[in-house]
């Protein structure tokens, strides 16, 4: 299992939090802590690539800030 923390731009409310959490759940990620502006994710890197996570968040209309 790998743990990743990401900063997310464009989140402003609880609806945003739920949208990101839902996108992660659709990938099969059930262990996540989503707050406005950030997310901490634990996932199995043998079945999910980090690029899939970034794409899922960005498809919801948010921007992942690297670094």
mmCIF file as Biopython writes it, N, C-alpha, C and O atoms, coordinates in Angstrom:
data_model
#
loop_
_atom_site.group_PDB
_atom_site.id
_atom_site.type_symbol
_atom_site.label_atom_id
_atom_site.label_alt_id
_atom_site.label_comp_id
_atom_site.label_asym_id
_atom_site.label_entity_id
_atom_site.label_seq_id
_atom_site.pdbx_PDB_ins_code
_atom_site.Cartn_x
_atom_site.Cartn_y
_atom_site.Cartn_z
_atom_site.occupancy
_atom_site.B_iso_or_equiv
_atom_site.auth_seq_id
_atom_site.auth_asym_id
_atom_site.pdbx_PDB_model_num
ATOM 1   N N  . UNK A ? 1  ? 0.845   -1.183 0.000   1.0 0.0 1  A 1 
ATOM 2   C CA . UNK A ? 1  ? 0.000   0.000  0.000   1.0 0.0 1  A 1 
ATOM 3   C C  . UNK A ? 1  ? 0.889   1.244  0.000   1.0 0.0 1  A 1 
ATOM 4   O O  . UNK A ? 1  ? 1.954   1.277  0.615   1.0 0.0 1  A 1 
ATOM 5   N N  . UNK A ? 2  ? 0.416   2.246  -0.702  1.0 0.0 2  A 1 
ATOM 6   C CA . UNK A ? 2  ? 1.139   3.509  -0.784  1.0 0.0 2  A 1 
ATOM 7   C C  . UNK A ? 2  ? 0.229   4.620  -0.275  1.0 0.0 2  A 1 
ATOM 8   O O  . UNK A ? 2  ? -0.974  4.613  -0.536  1.0 0.0 2  A 1 
ATOM 9   N N  . UNK A ? 3  ? 0.803   5.567  0.446   1.0 0.0 3  A 1 
ATOM 10  C CA . UNK A ? 3  ? 0.053   6.724  0.918   1.0 0.0 3  A 1 
ATOM 11  C C  . UNK A ? 3  ? 0.556   7.955  0.183   1.0 0.0 3  A 1 
ATOM 12  O O  . UNK A ? 3  ? 1.762   8.180  0.083   1.0 0.0 3  A 1 
ATOM 13  N N  . UNK A ? 4  ? -0.373  8.750  -0.332  1.0 0.0 4  A 1 
ATOM 14  C CA . UNK A ? 4  ? -0.050  9.960  -1.073  1.0 0.0 4  A 1 
ATOM 15  C C  . UNK A ? 4  ? -0.892  11.111 -0.558  1.0 0.0 4  A 1 
ATOM 16  O O  . UNK A ? 4  ? -2.076  10.943 -0.268  1.0 0.0 4  A 1 
ATOM 17  N N  . UNK A ? 5  ? -0.276  12.285 -0.444  1.0 0.0 5  A 1 
ATOM 18  C CA . UNK A ? 5  ? -1.005  13.498 -0.100  1.0 0.0 5  A 1 
ATOM 19  C C  . UNK A ? 5  ? -0.906  14.450 -1.279  1.0 0.0 5  A 1 
ATOM 20  O O  . UNK A ? 5  ? 0.179   14.687 -1.809  1.0 0.0 5  A 1 
ATOM 21  N N  . UNK A ? 6  ? -2.050  14.995 -1.687  1.0 0.0 6  A 1 
ATOM 22  C CA . UNK A ? 6  ? -2.099  15.909 -2.821  1.0 0.0 6  A 1 
ATOM 23  C C  . UNK A ? 6  ? -2.792  17.202 -2.423  1.0 0.0 6  A 1 
ATOM 24  O O  . UNK A ? 6  ? -3.724  17.199 -1.619  1.0 0.0 6  A 1 
ATOM 25  N N  . UNK A ? 7  ? -2.326  18.306 -2.995  1.0 0.0 7  A 1 
ATOM 26  C CA . UNK A ? 7  ? -3.026  19.579 -2.843  1.0 0.0 7  A 1 
ATOM 27  C C  . UNK A ? 7  ? -3.912  19.744 -4.071  1.0 0.0 7  A 1 
ATOM 28  O O  . UNK A ? 7  ? -3.511  19.422 -5.190  1.0 0.0 7  A 1 
ATOM 29  N N  . UNK A ? 8  ? -5.123  20.251 -3.847  1.0 0.0 8  A 1 
ATOM 30  C CA . UNK A ? 8  ? -6.086  20.373 -4.938  1.0 0.0 8  A 1 
ATOM 31  C C  . UNK A ? 8  ? -6.603  21.801 -4.992  1.0 0.0 8  A 1 
ATOM 32  O O  . UNK A ? 8  ? -7.068  22.341 -3.988  1.0 0.0 8  A 1 
ATOM 33  N N  . UNK A ? 9  ? -6.521  22.402 -6.157  1.0 0.0 9  A 1 
ATOM 34  C CA . UNK A ? 9  ? -7.001  23.765 -6.373  1.0 0.0 9  A 1 
ATOM 35  C C  . UNK A ? 9  ? -8.414  23.724 -6.949  1.0 0.0 9  A 1 
ATOM 36  O O  . UNK A ? 9  ? -8.727  22.871 -7.780  1.0 0.0 9  A 1 
ATOM 37  N N  . UNK A ? 10 ? -9.257  24.642 -6.506  1.0 0.0 10 A 1 
ATOM 38  C CA . UNK A ? 10 ? -10.599 24.763 -7.058  1.0 0.0 10 A 1 
ATOM 39  C C  . UNK A ? 10 ? -11.692 24.223 -6.165  1.0 0.0 10 A 1 
ATOM 40  O O  . UNK A ? 10 ? -12.872 24.344 -6.494  1.0 0.0 10 A 1 
ATOM 41  N N  . UNK A ? 11 ? -11.328 23.632 -5.043  1.0 0.0 11 A 1 
ATOM 42  C CA . UNK A ? 11 ? -12.333 23.111 -4.113  1.0 0.0 11 A 1 
ATOM 43  C C  . UNK A ? 11 ? -12.766 24.240 -3.178  1.0 0.0 11 A 1 
ATOM 44  O O  . UNK A ? 11 ? -11.933 24.985 -2.662  1.0 0.0 11 A 1 
ATOM 45  N N  . UNK A ? 12 ? -14.089 24.359 -2.964  1.0 0.0 12 A 1 
ATOM 46  C CA . UNK A ? 12 ? -14.560 25.462 -2.123  1.0 0.0 12 A 1 
ATOM 47  C C  . UNK A ? 12 ? -15.666 25.081 -1.145  1.0 0.0 12 A 1 
ATOM 48  O O  . UNK A ? 12 ? -16.062 25.902 -0.318  1.0 0.0 12 A 1 
ATOM 49  N N  . UNK A ? 13 ? -16.174 23.845 -1.227  1.0 0.0 13 A 1 
ATOM 50  C CA . UNK A ? 13 ? -17.311 23.501 -0.371  1.0 0.0 13 A 1 
ATOM 51  C C  . UNK A ? 13 ? -17.381 21.990 -0.147  1.0 0.0 13 A 1 
ATOM 52  O O  . UNK A ? 13 ? -16.572 21.233 -0.683  1.0 0.0 13 A 1 
ATOM 53  N N  . UNK A ? 14 ? -18.349 21.572 0.644   1.0 0.0 14 A 1 
ATOM 54  C CA . UNK A ? 14 ? -18.514 20.144 0.928   1.0 0.0 14 A 1 
ATOM 55  C C  . UNK A ? 14 ? -18.911 19.348 -0.309  1.0 0.0 14 A 1 
ATOM 56  O O  . UNK A ? 14 ? -18.596 18.162 -0.413  1.0 0.0 14 A 1 
ATOM 57  N N  . UNK A ? 15 ? -19.603 19.996 -1.250  1.0 0.0 15 A 1 
ATOM 58  C CA . UNK A ? 15 ? -19.936 19.317 -2.507  1.0 0.0 15 A 1 
ATOM 59  C C  . UNK A ? 15 ? -18.651 18.932 -3.248  1.0 0.0 15 A 1 
ATOM 60  O O  . UNK A ? 15 ? -18.563 17.850 -3.829  1.0 0.0 15 A 1 
ATOM 61  N N  . UNK A ? 16 ? -17.667 19.819 -3.222  1.0 0.0 16 A 1 
ATOM 62  C CA . UNK A ? 16 ? -16.373 19.537 -3.849  1.0 0.0 16 A 1 
ATOM 63  C C  . UNK A ? 16 ? -15.707 18.338 -3.181  1.0 0.0 16 A 1 
ATOM 64  O O  . UNK A ? 16 ? -15.157 17.465 -3.853  1.0 0.0 16 A 1 
ATOM 65  N N  . UNK A ? 17 ? -15.762 18.306 -1.863  1.0 0.0 17 A 1 
ATOM 66  C CA . UNK A ? 17 ? -15.185 17.194 -1.104  1.0 0.0 17 A 1 
ATOM 67  C C  . UNK A ? 17 ? -15.846 15.882 -1.521  1.0 0.0 17 A 1 
ATOM 68  O O  . UNK A ? 17 ? -15.161 14.889 -1.764  1.0 0.0 17 A 1 
ATOM 69  N N  . UNK A ? 18 ? -17.163 15.879 -1.602  1.0 0.0 18 A 1 
ATOM 70  C CA . UNK A ? 18 ? -17.890 14.664 -1.972  1.0 0.0 18 A 1 
ATOM 71  C C  . UNK A ? 18 ? -17.590 14.248 -3.415  1.0 0.0 18 A 1 
ATOM 72  O O  . UNK A ? 18 ? -17.508 13.055 -3.709  1.0 0.0 18 A 1 
ATOM 73  N N  . UNK A ? 19 ? -17.427 15.223 -4.316  1.0 0.0 19 A 1 
ATOM 74  C CA . UNK A ? 19 ? -17.121 14.908 -5.713  1.0 0.0 19 A 1 
ATOM 75  C C  . UNK A ? 19 ? -15.765 14.214 -5.829  1.0 0.0 19 A 1 
ATOM 76  O O  . UNK A ? 19 ? -15.625 13.237 -6.565  1.0 0.0 19 A 1 
ATOM 77  N N  . UNK A ? 20 ? -14.773 14.718 -5.108  1.0 0.0 20 A 1 
ATOM 78  C CA . UNK A ? 20 ? -13.440 14.104 -5.140  1.0 0.0 20 A 1 
ATOM 79  C C  . UNK A ? 20 ? -13.483 12.722 -4.495  1.0 0.0 20 A 1 
ATOM 80  O O  . UNK A ? 20 ? -12.911 11.770 -5.028  1.0 0.0 20 A 1 
ATOM 81  N N  . UNK A ? 21 ? -14.152 12.608 -3.362  1.0 0.0 21 A 1 
ATOM 82  C CA . UNK A ? 21 ? -14.252 11.314 -2.669  1.0 0.0 21 A 1 
ATOM 83  C C  . UNK A ? 21 ? -14.940 10.283 -3.570  1.0 0.0 21 A 1 
ATOM 84  O O  . UNK A ? 21 ? -14.519 9.127  -3.621  1.0 0.0 21 A 1 
ATOM 85  N N  . UNK A ? 22 ? -15.986 10.693 -4.272  1.0 0.0 22 A 1 
ATOM 86  C CA . UNK A ? 22 ? -16.702 9.803  -5.178  1.0 0.0 22 A 1 
ATOM 87  C C  . UNK A ? 22 ? -15.809 9.360  -6.341  1.0 0.0 22 A 1 
ATOM 88  O O  . UNK A ? 22 ? -15.819 8.192  -6.728  1.0 0.0 22 A 1 
ATOM 89  N N  . UNK A ? 23 ? -15.041 10.296 -6.891  1.0 0.0 23 A 1 
ATOM 90  C CA . UNK A ? 23 ? -14.132 9.963  -7.995  1.0 0.0 23 A 1 
ATOM 91  C C  . UNK A ? 23 ? -13.097 8.936  -7.547  1.0 0.0 23 A 1 
ATOM 92  O O  . UNK A ? 23 ? -12.751 8.027  -8.301  1.0 0.0 23 A 1 
ATOM 93  N N  . UNK A ? 24 ? -12.606 9.082  -6.321  1.0 0.0 24 A 1 
ATOM 94  C CA . UNK A ? 24 ? -11.628 8.132  -5.790  1.0 0.0 24 A 1 
ATOM 95  C C  . UNK A ? 24 ? -12.265 6.773  -5.540  1.0 0.0 24 A 1 
ATOM 96  O O  . UNK A ? 24 ? -11.657 5.738  -5.814  1.0 0.0 24 A 1 
ATOM 97  N N  . UNK A ? 25 ? -13.480 6.773  -5.026  1.0 0.0 25 A 1 
ATOM 98  C CA . UNK A ? 25 ? -14.182 5.515  -4.777  1.0 0.0 25 A 1 
ATOM 99  C C  . UNK A ? 25 ? -14.438 4.768  -6.081  1.0 0.0 25 A 1 
ATOM 100 O O  . UNK A ? 25 ? -14.395 3.538  -6.113  1.0 0.0 25 A 1 
ATOM 101 N N  . UNK A ? 26 ? -14.708 5.513  -7.164  1.0 0.0 26 A 1 
ATOM 102 C CA . UNK A ? 26 ? -14.921 4.882  -8.470  1.0 0.0 26 A 1 
ATOM 103 C C  . UNK A ? 26 ? -13.668 4.161  -8.967  1.0 0.0 26 A 1 
ATOM 104 O O  . UNK A ? 26 ? -13.759 3.235  -9.773  1.0 0.0 26 A 1 
ATOM 105 N N  . UNK A ? 27 ? -12.500 4.588  -8.484  1.0 0.0 27 A 1 
ATOM 106 C CA . UNK A ? 27 ? -11.246 3.906  -8.824  1.0 0.0 27 A 1 
ATOM 107 C C  . UNK A ? 27 ? -10.994 2.697  -7.930  1.0 0.0 27 A 1 
ATOM 108 O O  . UNK A ? 27 ? -10.101 1.892  -8.195  1.0 0.0 27 A 1 
ATOM 109 N N  . UNK A ? 28 ? -11.785 2.580  -6.874  1.0 0.0 28 A 1 
ATOM 110 C CA . UNK A ? 28 ? -11.589 1.489  -5.929  1.0 0.0 28 A 1 
ATOM 111 C C  . UNK A ? 28 ? -10.841 1.901  -4.676  1.0 0.0 28 A 1 
ATOM 112 O O  . UNK A ? 28 ? -10.457 1.054  -3.869  1.0 0.0 28 A 1 
ATOM 113 N N  . UNK A ? 29 ? -10.632 3.208  -4.510  1.0 0.0 29 A 1 
ATOM 114 C CA . UNK A ? 29 ? -9.935  3.715  -3.326  1.0 0.0 29 A 1 
ATOM 115 C C  . UNK A ? 29 ? -10.969 3.978  -2.243  1.0 0.0 29 A 1 
ATOM 116 O O  . UNK A ? 29 ? -11.828 4.847  -2.393  1.0 0.0 29 A 1 
ATOM 117 N N  . UNK A ? 30 ? -10.887 3.239  -1.168  1.0 0.0 30 A 1 
ATOM 118 C CA . UNK A ? 30 ? -11.854 3.400  -0.079  1.0 0.0 30 A 1 
ATOM 119 C C  . UNK A ? 30 ? -11.245 4.070  1.141   1.0 0.0 30 A 1 
ATOM 120 O O  . UNK A ? 30 ? -11.970 4.508  2.035   1.0 0.0 30 A 1 
ATOM 121 N N  . UNK A ? 31 ? -9.920  4.156  1.188   1.0 0.0 31 A 1 
ATOM 122 C CA . UNK A ? 31 ? -9.258  4.772  2.327   1.0 0.0 31 A 1 
ATOM 123 C C  . UNK A ? 31 ? -8.702  6.133  1.915   1.0 0.0 31 A 1 
ATOM 124 O O  . UNK A ? 31 ? -7.580  6.229  1.419   1.0 0.0 31 A 1 
ATOM 125 N N  . UNK A ? 32 ? -9.497  7.184  2.125   1.0 0.0 32 A 1 
ATOM 126 C CA . UNK A ? 32 ? -9.056  8.530  1.779   1.0 0.0 32 A 1 
ATOM 127 C C  . UNK A ? 32 ? -9.592  9.528  2.793   1.0 0.0 32 A 1 
ATOM 128 O O  . UNK A ? 32 ? -10.669 9.349  3.361   1.0 0.0 32 A 1 
ATOM 129 N N  . UNK A ? 33 ? -8.816  10.579 3.004   1.0 0.0 33 A 1 
ATOM 130 C CA . UNK A ? 33 ? -9.233  11.697 3.840   1.0 0.0 33 A 1 
ATOM 131 C C  . UNK A ? 33 ? -9.264  12.917 2.930   1.0 0.0 33 A 1 
ATOM 132 O O  . UNK A ? 33 ? -8.216  13.437 2.549   1.0 0.0 33 A 1 
ATOM 133 N N  . UNK A ? 34 ? -10.465 13.373 2.583   1.0 0.0 34 A 1 
ATOM 134 C CA . UNK A ? 34 ? -10.615 14.486 1.659   1.0 0.0 34 A 1 
ATOM 135 C C  . UNK A ? 34 ? -11.084 15.707 2.437   1.0 0.0 34 A 1 
ATOM 136 O O  . UNK A ? 34 ? -12.080 15.651 3.159   1.0 0.0 34 A 1 
ATOM 137 N N  . UNK A ? 35 ? -10.363 16.803 2.285   1.0 0.0 35 A 1 
ATOM 138 C CA . UNK A ? 35 ? -10.735 18.087 2.861   1.0 0.0 35 A 1 
ATOM 139 C C  . UNK A ? 35 ? -10.669 19.117 1.746   1.0 0.0 35 A 1 
ATOM 140 O O  . UNK A ? 35 ? -10.122 18.847 0.677   1.0 0.0 35 A 1 
ATOM 141 N N  . UNK A ? 36 ? -11.222 20.290 1.992   1.0 0.0 36 A 1 
ATOM 142 C CA . UNK A ? 36 ? -11.154 21.350 0.991   1.0 0.0 36 A 1 
ATOM 143 C C  . UNK A ? 36 ? -9.683  21.697 0.762   1.0 0.0 36 A 1 
ATOM 144 O O  . UNK A ? 36 ? -8.987  22.134 1.678   1.0 0.0 36 A 1 
ATOM 145 N N  . UNK A ? 37 ? -9.229  21.497 -0.458  1.0 0.0 37 A 1 
ATOM 146 C CA . UNK A ? 37 ? -7.868  21.847 -0.834  1.0 0.0 37 A 1 
ATOM 147 C C  . UNK A ? 37 ? -6.822  20.763 -0.686  1.0 0.0 37 A 1 
ATOM 148 O O  . UNK A ? 37 ? -5.672  20.963 -1.078  1.0 0.0 37 A 1 
ATOM 149 N N  . UNK A ? 38 ? -7.198  19.596 -0.120  1.0 0.0 38 A 1 
ATOM 150 C CA . UNK A ? 38 ? -6.190  18.542 0.001   1.0 0.0 38 A 1 
ATOM 151 C C  . UNK A ? 38 ? -6.841  17.183 0.186   1.0 0.0 38 A 1 
ATOM 152 O O  . UNK A ? 38 ? -7.999  17.062 0.586   1.0 0.0 38 A 1 
ATOM 153 N N  . UNK A ? 39 ? -6.049  16.166 -0.122  1.0 0.0 39 A 1 
ATOM 154 C CA . UNK A ? 39 ? -6.521  14.792 0.040   1.0 0.0 39 A 1 
ATOM 155 C C  . UNK A ? 39 ? -5.341  13.907 0.437   1.0 0.0 39 A 1 
ATOM 156 O O  . UNK A ? 39 ? -4.224  14.075 -0.053  1.0 0.0 39 A 1 
ATOM 157 N N  . UNK A ? 40 ? -5.612  12.973 1.325   1.0 0.0 40 A 1 
ATOM 158 C CA . UNK A ? 40 ? -4.636  11.950 1.712   1.0 0.0 40 A 1 
ATOM 159 C C  . UNK A ? 40 ? -5.244  10.614 1.316   1.0 0.0 40 A 1 
ATOM 160 O O  . UNK A ? 40 ? -6.352  10.274 1.731   1.0 0.0 40 A 1 
ATOM 161 N N  . UNK A ? 41 ? -4.503  9.860  0.508   1.0 0.0 41 A 1 
ATOM 162 C CA . UNK A ? 41 ? -5.029  8.636  -0.082  1.0 0.0 41 A 1 
ATOM 163 C C  . UNK A ? 41 ? -4.106  7.468  0.231   1.0 0.0 41 A 1 
ATOM 164 O O  . UNK A ? 41 ? -2.883  7.593  0.166   1.0 0.0 41 A 1 
ATOM 165 N N  . UNK A ? 42 ? -4.701  6.340  0.569   1.0 0.0 42 A 1 
ATOM 166 C CA . UNK A ? 42 ? -3.950  5.093  0.695   1.0 0.0 42 A 1 
ATOM 167 C C  . UNK A ? 42 ? -4.490  4.152  -0.375  1.0 0.0 42 A 1 
ATOM 168 O O  . UNK A ? 42 ? -5.692  3.892  -0.433  1.0 0.0 42 A 1 
ATOM 169 N N  . UNK A ? 43 ? -3.595  3.642  -1.223  1.0 0.0 43 A 1 
ATOM 170 C CA . UNK A ? 43 ? -4.046  2.792  -2.324  1.0 0.0 43 A 1 
ATOM 171 C C  . UNK A ? 43 ? -3.012  1.722  -2.649  1.0 0.0 43 A 1 
ATOM 172 O O  . UNK A ? 43 ? -1.846  1.821  -2.265  1.0 0.0 43 A 1 
ATOM 173 N N  . UNK A ? 44 ? -3.462  0.710  -3.357  1.0 0.0 44 A 1 
ATOM 174 C CA . UNK A ? 44 ? -2.612  -0.396 -3.787  1.0 0.0 44 A 1 
ATOM 175 C C  . UNK A ? 44 ? -1.983  -0.020 -5.124  1.0 0.0 44 A 1 
ATOM 176 O O  . UNK A ? 44 ? -2.649  -0.029 -6.159  1.0 0.0 44 A 1 
ATOM 177 N N  . UNK A ? 45 ? -0.699  0.308  -5.090  1.0 0.0 45 A 1 
ATOM 178 C CA . UNK A ? 45 ? -0.031  0.776  -6.306  1.0 0.0 45 A 1 
ATOM 179 C C  . UNK A ? 45 ? 0.163   -0.317 -7.356  1.0 0.0 45 A 1 
ATOM 180 O O  . UNK A ? 45 ? 0.568   -0.023 -8.480  1.0 0.0 45 A 1 
ATOM 181 N N  . UNK A ? 46 ? -0.118  -1.565 -7.007  1.0 0.0 46 A 1 
ATOM 182 C CA . UNK A ? 46 ? -0.035  -2.632 -8.008  1.0 0.0 46 A 1 
ATOM 183 C C  . UNK A ? 46 ? -1.293  -2.686 -8.873  1.0 0.0 46 A 1 
ATOM 184 O O  . UNK A ? 46 ? -1.286  -3.296 -9.942  1.0 0.0 46 A 1 
ATOM 185 N N  . UNK A ? 47 ? -2.381  -2.046 -8.412  1.0 0.0 47 A 1 
ATOM 186 C CA . UNK A ? 47 ? -3.615  -2.057 -9.201  1.0 0.0 47 A 1 
ATOM 187 C C  . UNK A ? 47 ? -4.075  -0.670 -9.635  1.0 0.0 47 A 1 
ATOM 188 O O  . UNK A ? 47 ? -4.908  -0.552 -10.534 1.0 0.0 47 A 1 
ATOM 189 N N  . UNK A ? 48 ? -3.545  0.385  -9.011  1.0 0.0 48 A 1 
ATOM 190 C CA . UNK A ? 48 ? -3.920  1.758  -9.364  1.0 0.0 48 A 1 
ATOM 191 C C  . UNK A ? 48 ? -2.650  2.584  -9.502  1.0 0.0 48 A 1 
ATOM 192 O O  . UNK A ? 48 ? -1.791  2.570  -8.620  1.0 0.0 48 A 1 
ATOM 193 N N  . UNK A ? 49 ? -2.538  3.305  -10.613 1.0 0.0 49 A 1 
ATOM 194 C CA . UNK A ? 49 ? -1.392  4.186  -10.821 1.0 0.0 49 A 1 
ATOM 195 C C  . UNK A ? 49 ? -1.749  5.590  -10.352 1.0 0.0 49 A 1 
ATOM 196 O O  . UNK A ? 49 ? -2.909  5.999  -10.406 1.0 0.0 49 A 1 
ATOM 197 N N  . UNK A ? 50 ? -0.738  6.323  -9.890  1.0 0.0 50 A 1 
ATOM 198 C CA . UNK A ? 50 ? -0.987  7.685  -9.416  1.0 0.0 50 A 1 
ATOM 199 C C  . UNK A ? 50 ? -1.576  8.553  -10.524 1.0 0.0 50 A 1 
ATOM 200 O O  . UNK A ? 50 ? -2.380  9.443  -10.244 1.0 0.0 50 A 1 
ATOM 201 N N  . UNK A ? 51 ? -1.194  8.311  -11.766 1.0 0.0 51 A 1 
ATOM 202 C CA . UNK A ? 51 ? -1.730  9.093  -12.881 1.0 0.0 51 A 1 
ATOM 203 C C  . UNK A ? 51 ? -3.241  8.911  -13.010 1.0 0.0 51 A 1 
ATOM 204 O O  . UNK A ? 51 ? -3.940  9.837  -13.422 1.0 0.0 51 A 1 
ATOM 205 N N  . UNK A ? 52 ? -3.754  7.727  -12.662 1.0 0.0 52 A 1 
ATOM 206 C CA . UNK A ? 52 ? -5.201  7.489  -12.688 1.0 0.0 52 A 1 
ATOM 207 C C  . UNK A ? 52 ? -5.901  8.343  -11.626 1.0 0.0 52 A 1 
ATOM 208 O O  . UNK A ? 52 ? -6.990  8.868  -11.858 1.0 0.0 52 A 1 
ATOM 209 N N  . UNK A ? 53 ? -5.271  8.473  -10.477 1.0 0.0 53 A 1 
ATOM 210 C CA . UNK A ? 53 ? -5.834  9.284  -9.393  1.0 0.0 53 A 1 
ATOM 211 C C  . UNK A ? 53 ? -5.886  10.745 -9.815  1.0 0.0 53 A 1 
ATOM 212 O O  . UNK A ? 53 ? -6.904  11.414 -9.636  1.0 0.0 53 A 1 
ATOM 213 N N  . UNK A ? 54 ? -4.784  11.240 -10.374 1.0 0.0 54 A 1 
ATOM 214 C CA . UNK A ? 54 ? -4.732  12.633 -10.817 1.0 0.0 54 A 1 
ATOM 215 C C  . UNK A ? 54 ? -5.791  12.898 -11.881 1.0 0.0 54 A 1 
ATOM 216 O O  . UNK A ? 54 ? -6.480  13.917 -11.831 1.0 0.0 54 A 1 
ATOM 217 N N  . UNK A ? 55 ? -5.924  11.998 -12.831 1.0 0.0 55 A 1 
ATOM 218 C CA . UNK A ? 55 ? -6.916  12.161 -13.896 1.0 0.0 55 A 1 
ATOM 219 C C  . UNK A ? 55 ? -8.335  12.169 -13.347 1.0 0.0 55 A 1 
ATOM 220 O O  . UNK A ? 55 ? -9.163  12.970 -13.781 1.0 0.0 55 A 1 
ATOM 221 N N  . UNK A ? 56 ? -8.622  11.284 -12.397 1.0 0.0 56 A 1 
ATOM 222 C CA . UNK A ? 56 ? -9.968  11.209 -11.818 1.0 0.0 56 A 1 
ATOM 223 C C  . UNK A ? 56 ? -10.335 12.510 -11.117 1.0 0.0 56 A 1 
ATOM 224 O O  . UNK A ? 56 ? -11.468 12.979 -11.228 1.0 0.0 56 A 1 
ATOM 225 N N  . UNK A ? 57 ? -9.385  13.095 -10.396 1.0 0.0 57 A 1 
ATOM 226 C CA . UNK A ? 57 ? -9.641  14.362 -9.701  1.0 0.0 57 A 1 
ATOM 227 C C  . UNK A ? 57 ? -9.824  15.482 -10.715 1.0 0.0 57 A 1 
ATOM 228 O O  . UNK A ? 57 ? -10.737 16.298 -10.583 1.0 0.0 57 A 1 
ATOM 229 N N  . UNK A ? 58 ? -8.965  15.527 -11.722 1.0 0.0 58 A 1 
ATOM 230 C CA . UNK A ? 58 ? -9.045  16.585 -12.727 1.0 0.0 58 A 1 
ATOM 231 C C  . UNK A ? 58 ? -10.302 16.470 -13.582 1.0 0.0 58 A 1 
ATOM 232 O O  . UNK A ? 58 ? -10.824 17.486 -14.043 1.0 0.0 58 A 1 
ATOM 233 N N  . UNK A ? 59 ? -10.796 15.262 -13.803 1.0 0.0 59 A 1 
ATOM 234 C CA . UNK A ? 59 ? -12.040 15.081 -14.554 1.0 0.0 59 A 1 
ATOM 235 C C  . UNK A ? 59 ? -13.240 15.663 -13.805 1.0 0.0 59 A 1 
ATOM 236 O O  . UNK A ? 59 ? -14.263 15.969 -14.417 1.0 0.0 59 A 1 
ATOM 237 N N  . UNK A ? 60 ? -13.119 15.815 -12.494 1.0 0.0 60 A 1 
ATOM 238 C CA . UNK A ? 60 ? -14.179 16.438 -11.697 1.0 0.0 60 A 1 
ATOM 239 C C  . UNK A ? 60 ? -14.112 17.962 -11.764 1.0 0.0 60 A 1 
ATOM 240 O O  . UNK A ? 60 ? -14.986 18.643 -11.228 1.0 0.0 60 A 1 
ATOM 241 N N  . UNK A ? 61 ? -13.082 18.503 -12.417 1.0 0.0 61 A 1 
ATOM 242 C CA . UNK A ? 61 ? -12.973 19.943 -12.600 1.0 0.0 61 A 1 
ATOM 243 C C  . UNK A ? 61 ? -12.010 20.636 -11.655 1.0 0.0 61 A 1 
ATOM 244 O O  . UNK A ? 61 ? -12.017 21.863 -11.554 1.0 0.0 61 A 1 
ATOM 245 N N  . UNK A ? 62 ? -11.179 19.867 -10.960 1.0 0.0 62 A 1 
ATOM 246 C CA . UNK A ? 62 ? -10.217 20.445 -10.025 1.0 0.0 62 A 1 
ATOM 247 C C  . UNK A ? 62 ? -8.811  20.263 -10.568 1.0 0.0 62 A 1 
ATOM 248 O O  . UNK A ? 62 ? -8.573  19.429 -11.441 1.0 0.0 62 A 1 
ATOM 249 N N  . UNK A ? 63 ? -7.889  21.048 -10.045 1.0 0.0 63 A 1 
ATOM 250 C CA . UNK A ? 63 ? -6.505  20.980 -10.508 1.0 0.0 63 A 1 
ATOM 251 C C  . UNK A ? 63 ? -5.627  20.467 -9.375  1.0 0.0 63 A 1 
ATOM 252 O O  . UNK A ? 63 ? -5.636  21.015 -8.273  1.0 0.0 63 A 1 
ATOM 253 N N  . UNK A ? 64 ? -4.874  19.417 -9.654  1.0 0.0 64 A 1 
ATOM 254 C CA . UNK A ? 64 ? -3.942  18.870 -8.670  1.0 0.0 64 A 1 
ATOM 255 C C  . UNK A ? 64 ? -2.652  19.671 -8.757  1.0 0.0 64 A 1 
ATOM 256 O O  . UNK A ? 64 ? -2.079  19.836 -9.834  1.0 0.0 64 A 1 
ATOM 257 N N  . UNK A ? 65 ? -2.204  20.164 -7.608  1.0 0.0 65 A 1 
ATOM 258 C CA . UNK A ? 65 ? -0.978  20.955 -7.534  1.0 0.0 65 A 1 
ATOM 259 C C  . UNK A ? 65 ? 0.157   20.021 -7.142  1.0 0.0 65 A 1 
ATOM 260 O O  . UNK A ? 65 ? 0.142   19.434 -6.060  1.0 0.0 65 A 1 
ATOM 261 N N  . UNK A ? 66 ? 1.125   19.887 -8.010  1.0 0.0 66 A 1 
ATOM 262 C CA . UNK A ? 66 ? 2.263   18.999 -7.744  1.0 0.0 66 A 1 
ATOM 263 C C  . UNK A ? 66 ? 3.262   19.684 -6.828  1.0 0.0 66 A 1 
ATOM 264 O O  . UNK A ? 66 ? 3.413   20.905 -6.846  1.0 0.0 66 A 1 
ATOM 265 N N  . UNK A ? 67 ? 3.944   18.868 -6.022  1.0 0.0 67 A 1 
ATOM 266 C CA . UNK A ? 67 ? 5.015   19.385 -5.165  1.0 0.0 67 A 1 
ATOM 267 C C  . UNK A ? 67 ? 4.492   20.032 -4.018  1.0 0.0 67 A 1 
ATOM 268 O O  . UNK A ? 67 ? 5.254   20.527 -3.188  1.0 0.0 67 A 1 
#
